[in-house]
Amino acid sequence: MGSHGTDEVMIPSEMEPNCSEAIVEIKIKTLDSQTYTLRVNKY
């Protein structure tokens, strides 16, 4: 976590699951106010 920029990974729509509940989004805010968002498939 040494970088200070934001990294985004774009997922093509054909790769996304049809059920939005299959994705869990985790938001992390660090002590220096940086925000990280993680999206993972729970299956």
ChimeraX attribute file (.defattr): number of C-alpha atoms within 10 A of each C-alpha:
attribute: neighborCount
match mode: 1-to-1
recipient: residues
	/A:1	5
	/A:2	4
	/A:3	6
	/A:4	8
	/A:5	8
	/A:6	9
	/A:7	9
	/A:8	9
	/A:9	7
	/A:10	6
	/A:11	8
	/A:12	7
	/A:13	8
	/A:14	7
	/A:15	7
	/A:16	12
	/A:17	11
	/A:18	9
	/A:19	7
	/A:20	9
	/A:21	10
	/A:22	13
	/A:23	15
	/A:24	13
	/A:25	13
	/A:26	10
	/A:27	11
	/A:28	12
	/A:29	10
	/A:30	9
	/A:31	7
	/A:32	6
	/A:33	8
	/A:34	11
	/A:35	12
	/A:36	14
	/A:37	13
	/A:38	12
	/A:39	11
	/A:40	11
	/A:41	12
	/A:42	9
	/A:43	6
